[in-house]
Amino acid sequence: MVTHSVVPSKSAAALVQFYRERSIEPESAPVDALIEGALDFYADVTASGLAADPQADMLLFRYGVFDWGSGESFEIDLTRQFIVSDRIDDDAISQLRCTVYFEPTPMLRAVGKANRWCRSHVELPEFRTFVLSSPAYRAAVADVPKRREIGWSPV
């Protein structure tokens, strides 16, 4: 059920508000509340000002051990990608990310790296099942995050 609409540049604040309306504090919430909340946000909150293409509003589930220059972390991430123009270039694409970081324990390292796209709202039920049954999600839910981030940025 769609409850309201948001422009991509305001999506991070809207996601935080969405969590808080459900009594979820994003700075301290468990992984399941963050990931399931982000999936619900995609289902319930439309994005305005997007290109006409159904793939102008997609989700990406990504996980693995990464080092972006400040040491390794295991990350589990749900990214909502917006395309605001029919001309696909870097200026047209932005992303809302909900990322949870963990110490890269042997158990989390064993999960490996992977990603999967949800290319439209029609695919969401199958995508949700994939995410919530994935080895990465199950391992992350059993661990304690060291950090959580919600943010929006152009690509």
Order of alpha helices (4+ residues) and beta strands (2+ residues): beta-alpha-alpha-beta-beta-beta-beta-alpha-beta-alpha-alpha-beta
